[in-house]
Amino acid sequence: MSADTVASPSPFAVSPAVSPVVDYEPPARGGPPPPPRRQPRHRIRHRVPERPPPATRPVDPAAAAFADAALRSVLEVIDRRRPLAQLRPLLAAGLVNSLLDAAGRHGARQAAARLRRVRTQPVGPDAAEVAATYSRGDQVHVIACRIERTGARWQLVALHLG
């Protein structure tokens, strides 16, 4: 072949195609930014219906006054600052004997008992339950009792010293 002859391109030759290259770089440190959050158009609030307070009867002032006075008297008998005979009209018949045992167990204390808080909760038209705290020195103790109306007056029918 001579230099004068030009080689003709082959009909089977593929012309190079130019295509753009995808620009790919590693993500920035910390990862890609999170996609934007879609805000709801309105917020749904689940409302919890309010419960009505339990139906409570008002405390009979006479019952609360009796409970306070009776528990103070019981503590004074246990401390031997009051004779047991003064409690007989306030207590049911079986409680007087059990209080004698309690006075024997609790009576040899140095500090006098002081009634702190008395809570009265009516449980019927003629009955109430009482919870109270008393302190003796640095210790705090509890008393629970039940009072019932017998005729025109209140009476202690159950007593628990703690």
Secondary structure, DSSP 8 states (H G I E B T S, - for coil): --TT------TT----------------TT-S--------SS------------------HHHHHHHHHHHHHHHHHHTTSS-GGGGTTTB-HHHHHHHHHHHHHHSS-SS-EEEEEEEEEEEETTEEEEEEEEEETTEEEEEEEEEEEETTEEEEEEEEE-
